[in-house]
Amino acid sequence: MPKPELLAPAGNLEKLKIAIAYGADAVYLGGEQYSLRAGAGNFSLPVLTEAVAFAHERNKKVYVTVNIFAHNRDLVGLPSYLEQLAGLGVDGILISDLGVLDLALNLNLGVDLHLSTQANATNWASVSFWERLGVKRVVLARELSLTEIAEIRARTQVELEAFVHGAMCMSYSGRCLLSSYWTGRSANRGACTHPCRWRYQLVEQTRPGEYMPIEEDERGSYILSSKDLNMIHHIPELAHSGITSWKIEGRMKSIHYVATVVKAYREAIDLYWQNPAGYRFQSRWDDELEKVSDRGFTTGFYFEGAQRGCMVEEGPTASSPKVAFVGLVLYNHSNGLTLVEQRNRFSVGDWLEVLEPKGHPFVFQLENMYDESGSKIQSAPHPQQKVFIEAPKQIIPNGILRRKIPSA
């Protein structure tokens, strides 16, 4: 079994660097145009140039999303944009729209073209069709079981990519109309307002004002509010399905989310491929994933019948993480101090946990902290304030500082 690619989200340049530092083999991102995540930081062409150079220096890959469903007006500048991406040396371009794909094929860009999950490839015949057109990789629809994916793998040669962790869409692999209907912001053109996270009740046409909850049991059911996908317990099953690239959702998530999730899957994949027969799940991966906000976990459609447990049953709000991300380590000074960029308030006396790309997290109590002029301070209250701290050992750059949140 070839070792899969671990593919991570990169909503901006900082997230790209964190994803690579914590073990991603490749990242996917959007430019300022034609991407389905308008709310992410996204990349101008100059910043994308820097991103590609950074990744390639570390033998990592960069895939760019051009996956809107295009209207006529979108096609005006599209050929030149695609040629610019090719000129930057990106490793792949993700496309949903058949017309956009046709334009890209006719341009002979010399770049691998990937079919986005929004194209809803759900069977081997469809995947085979895209393969014949010239697509190098198909990002499969989320609605497939591992058994179905294994059959697609057996019948096709194209690379297969599938989500293994993160938010689930409540419309066929992202083709949602609710956002456009209610807010005028189209999910299919990058501006989703996430109406699948809202609460709904049923009203009958002749009884205005009489709202009935949509119920499954005594607690109610929120049919448009899905739990988050989590396949960390099923590494062997994923391995045997033949998926080329294991994808983590989350271009709009924090660097703490990216670092935590990427590291957990990196460790799991590496441990399995070192010794498949002796592989054992490590409980620390669960512990880590619970430290970032989630909506409860599900295995989605991967196992027959399991999708019945996808829905959030007690309300559509995200769970509270057990830790607060308070700082990002920038570098270690020659005087033994560590320079940290603040992300949430923390103070002398706090117990801080350190997450690094390699090794287990460690905890220490912060005893001394200094501002950039060297004066002692008691807390770091200002967003992105730079402070020096004393730590019991050096923390490598890109280390994450976390403070435990007291339980209510």
Backbone hydrogen bonds, N-H to C=O, Kabsch-Sander energy under -0.5 kcal/mol:
donor,donor_aa,acceptor,acceptor_aa,energy
5,E,244,T,-2.7
7,L,5,E,-0.7
7,L,246,W,-2.8
8,A,6,L,-0.5
8,A,26,A,-2.4
10,A,28,Y,-1.8
16,L,12,N,-2.0
17,K,13,L,-2.2
18,I,14,E,-2.2
19,A,15,K,-2.8
20,I,16,L,-2.1
21,A,17,K,-2.3
22,Y,18,I,-2.2
23,G,20,I,-1.2
24,A,19,A,-2.6
25,D,6,L,-2.2
26,A,6,L,-1.6
27,V,61,K,-2.2
28,Y,8,A,-2.0
29,L,63,Y,-2.3
31,G,65,T,-0.7
32,E,43,F,-1.0
38,A,190,G,-3.5
40,A,37,R,-1.6
42,N,11,G,-2.6
43,F,30,G,-1.8
48,L,44,S,-2.8
49,T,45,L,-2.1
50,E,46,P,-1.6
51,A,47,V,-2.4
52,V,48,L,-2.8
53,A,49,T,-2.0
54,F,50,E,-2.5
55,A,51,A,-2.5
56,H,52,V,-2.8
57,E,53,A,-2.1
58,R,54,F,-0.6
58,R,55,A,-1.2
59,N,56,H,-1.6
60,K,55,A,-2.6
61,K,25,D,-1.5
63,Y,27,V,-2.7
64,V,92,G,-2.6
65,T,29,L,-2.9
66,V,94,L,-3.2
68,I,34,Y,-1.1
69,F,188,N,-2.2
70,A,68,I,-0.9
74,D,71,H,-1.4
75,L,71,H,-0.7
75,L,72,N,-1.4
76,V,73,R,-0.8
81,Y,77,G,-1.8
82,L,78,L,-2.7
83,E,79,P,-2.2
84,Q,80,S,-2.1
85,L,81,Y,-2.3
86,A,82,L,-2.2
87,G,83,E,-2.2
88,L,84,Q,-1.4
89,G,85,L,-0.6
89,G,86,A,-1.0
90,V,85,L,-1.5
91,D,62,V,-2.3
92,G,62,V,-0.9
93,I,112,D,-2.0
94,L,64,V,-2.8
95,I,114,H,-2.9
96,S,66,V,-0.5
97,D,68,I,-0.6
101,L,97,D,-2.4
102,D,98,L,-2.3
103,L,99,G,-2.3
104,A,100,V,-2.5
105,L,101,L,-2.6
106,N,102,D,-2.2
107,L,103,L,-1.3
108,N,104,A,-0.5
108,N,105,L,-1.1
109,L,104,A,-0.8
112,D,91,D,-0.5
114,H,93,I,-3.0
115,L,137,R,-3.1
116,S,95,I,-2.8
116,S,114,H,-0.6
119,A,116,S,-1.8
120,N,117,T,-2.0
122,T,120,N,-0.8
127,V,123,N,-2.2
128,S,124,W,-2.6
129,F,125,A,-1.9
130,W,126,S,-2.2
131,E,127,V,-2.2
132,R,128,S,-2.2
133,L,129,F,-1.6
134,G,130,W,-0.9
134,G,131,E,-0.9
135,V,130,W,-2.2
136,K,113,L,-2.5
137,R,113,L,-1.2
138,V,159,E,-2.6
139,V,115,L,-2.9
139,V,137,R,-0.5
140,L,138,V,-0.9
140,L,161,E,-2.8
141,A,121,A,-2.0
144,L,141,A,-0.8
146,L,302,Y,-2.6
149,I,145,S,-2.2
150,A,146,L,-2.3
151,E,147,T,-1.6
152,I,148,E,-2.2
153,R,149,I,-2.8
154,A,150,A,-2.0
155,R,151,E,-1.5
156,T,152,I,-1.1
159,E,136,K,-2.0
161,E,138,V,-2.5
162,A,245,S,-2.1
164,V,247,K,-3.1
165,H,247,K,-1.2
166,G,229,L,-2.4
174,G,171,S,-2.0
175,R,172,Y,-1.8
176,C,174,G,-2.2
181,Y,177,L,-2.3
182,W,178,L,-2.6
183,T,179,S,-2.4
184,G,179,S,-0.7
184,G,180,S,-1.2
185,R,179,S,-1.1
186,S,184,G,-0.6
189,R,186,S,-1.1
190,G,187,A,-1.0
191,A,186,S,-2.7
197,R,194,H,-1.9
198,W,195,P,-1.6
202,L,212,M,-3.8
204,E,210,E,-0.6
207,R,204,E,-2.1
210,E,207,R,-1.9
211,Y,209,G,-0.8
212,M,202,L,-3.0
214,I,200,Y,-0.6
215,E,213,P,-0.9
220,G,217,D,-1.4
221,S,214,I,-1.4
222,Y,312,V,-1.2
223,I,221,S,-0.9
225,S,222,Y,-2.3
226,S,224,L,-0.7
227,K,310,C,-3.4
228,D,296,G,-3.0
229,L,166,G,-3.4
230,N,298,T,-2.3
231,M,164,V,-1.4
234,H,231,M,-1.9
235,I,232,I,-0.6
238,L,234,H,-2.2
239,A,235,I,-2.5
240,H,236,P,-2.0
241,S,237,E,-0.8
241,S,238,L,-0.8
242,G,238,L,-0.6
242,G,239,A,-0.8
243,I,238,L,-0.8
244,T,160,L,-1.6
245,S,160,L,-1.9
246,W,5,E,-3.2
247,K,162,A,-2.9
247,K,245,S,-0.6
248,I,7,L,-2.4
249,E,165,H,-3.3
253,K,250,G,-1.5
258,V,254,S,-2.2
259,A,255,I,-2.9
260,T,256,H,-2.4
261,V,257,Y,-2.6
262,V,258,V,-2.3
263,K,259,A,-2.1
264,A,260,T,-1.9
265,Y,261,V,-2.2
266,R,262,V,-2.6
267,E,263,K,-2.5
268,A,264,A,-2.1
269,I,265,Y,-2.8
270,D,266,R,-2.4
271,L,267,E,-2.5
272,Y,268,A,-2.2
273,W,269,I,-2.5
274,Q,270,D,-1.6
275,N,271,L,-1.2
278,G,275,N,-0.6
279,Y,275,N,-0.6
279,Y,276,P,-0.9
283,S,281,F,-0.5
285,W,282,Q,-1.8
286,D,282,Q,-0.6
287,D,283,S,-2.0
288,E,284,R,-2.3
289,L,285,W,-2.4
290,E,286,D,-1.7
291,K,288,E,-2.0
292,V,289,L,-1.0
295,R,296,G,-0.6
298,T,228,D,-2.3
301,F,142,R,-0.6
302,Y,299,T,-1.8
306,A,303,F,-2.1
308,R,305,G,-1.3
309,G,306,A,-2.2
310,C,307,Q,-1.9
312,V,225,S,-2.9
313,E,311,M,-0.5
319,S,294,D,-4.0
322,K,290,E,-0.7
324,A,403,R,-3.1
326,V,324,A,-0.7
326,V,401,L,-2.5
327,G,401,L,-1.4
328,L,341,E,-2.2
329,V,399,G,-2.8
330,L,339,L,-3.0
331,Y,339,L,-0.9
333,H,331,Y,-0.5
333,H,337,L,-3.2
336,G,333,H,-1.9
338,T,389,I,-2.4
339,L,331,Y,-2.9
340,V,387,V,-3.2
341,E,328,L,-2.8
342,Q,340,V,-0.6
342,Q,385,Q,-3.2
343,R,326,V,-2.8
343,R,344,N,-0.5
344,N,326,V,-1.3
346,F,380,A,-0.8
348,V,378,Q,-3.0
349,G,366,L,-3.2
350,D,347,S,-2.0
352,L,350,D,-0.7
352,L,364,F,-3.2
353,E,402,R,-3.3
354,V,362,F,-3.1
355,L,353,E,-0.5
355,L,400,I,-2.7
356,E,354,V,-0.5
362,F,354,V,-1.2
364,F,352,L,-2.4
366,L,350,D,-2.9
366,L,364,F,-0.5
370,Y,388,F,-2.9
371,D,375,S,-2.6
374,G,371,D,-1.8
377,I,369,M,-2.6
380,A,346,F,-2.7
384,Q,342,Q,-1.3
385,Q,382,H,-2.1
387,V,340,V,-2.5
387,V,385,Q,-0.5
388,F,370,Y,-2.9
389,I,338,T,-2.3
390,E,368,N,-1.7
391,A,389,I,-0.6
398,N,329,V,-2.8
399,G,396,I,-1.7
400,I,355,L,-3.0
401,L,327,G,-3.1
402,R,353,E,-2.7
403,R,324,A,-2.7
404,K,351,W,-0.9
405,I,322,K,-2.8
